Amino acid sequence: MLPRTLLLVIALAGAGLAVPTAAPRSATRGDDPPAAALWEPPTGLERRDLFNGPWGADLAPDPQATYAFVRRKQNGVNPGLVVRDPLGRTWHVKQARKREGDEGPVEVVVSRVLSAVGYHQPPVYYLPSFRLATGSHTKVERGGRFRLDVPSLHVRGTWSWRQNPFVGTRPHQGLLAILLLFNSWDLKTRNNKVYEVQRRDRVDTWYVVRDLGGAFGESGRYFVSRNDIDKFERSRYITGVSEGFVEFAYHGKNPGLVDERITLEDLRWASGLLAGLDSRQWQDAFRAGGYTGAVGDRFIRTIRARIREGLQLTNPPWRAAAEGR
């Protein structure tokens, strides 16, 4: 196992910066959103809080509160409901599906990691259970992912992996590489949201990948597991390199996704971002998703092994061997 300091040196070799910076490769029109709509350089990465996330502890749902039922989820295949807490805040709760694994913990972990390395995310948290009041009746419900409605965030539409202003840029390709590392198989357009973000003096646009629970298992299209450490450990991440482009073991719901031509440089950039998170931050991310003990540790070991795989593949002498030189 390579020491952390060597991993970071490898990841940042040639960059000359503490954090990898974007290297856009495709021209954009004047009416396209700025690069920051998708990704912002994660300054102070080593200080980022992966337990509470970018929205902090103050916005977290209260595990002791009683939540008032508003309505059942209107679409999608996963059970869920909308609830209101005693502070009047509205939450969208996605609950577990026992047959395919609990995706709430997965979504929170992946969201924490993406936001830490510079990708925008709405406020999401995990509760293992909560009290729900429906009329005069109160009962304990199984928990899940809690996503908060924030008045300053408004969903204005969706965006496609193949048709968006960032295709071919390093942050776009790096985002794909990171999600493939997690075995994210549910990468479809309806999970990608364009947010309008109300600021005090301006309105920003965010391109966000949401509903991230389809990961941490195997890669497939139908009846696919999620949150399954045994299958995650047995699965592959990278299958090879062809003419400088990385080949991934992706078999998910967007079969043409790996045709986006992720280069070795894209992979190195993405792996370098993830290598900037230390052991405590990874543990905090999994604690945020409700993981404790050996299972969380096994996920972390597998993820960090894949990060090393990406770094080693993109640097001599491993790169020359991968390209058949």
Secondary structure, DSSP 8 states (H G I E B T S, - for coil): ---HHHHHHHHHTTT-SSS------S---TTS--GGGTB---TTGGG--TTT-TT-GGGS--TTSEEEEEEE--SSSS-EEEEE-TTS-EEEEEE-BTTTB-HHHHHHHHHHHHHHTTB----EEEEEEEEEEETTEEEEEEEEEEEE--TTEEEEEE--SSSSTTTTSHHHHHHHHHHHHTT-----GGGEEEEEEE-SS-EEEEEEE----S-SS---SSS---S-HHHHHHS-SEEEEETTEEEE---SS-TTGGGG--BHHHHHHHHHHHHTS-HHHHHHHHHHTT--THHHHHHHHHHHHHHHHHHHHTSTTHHHHHTT-
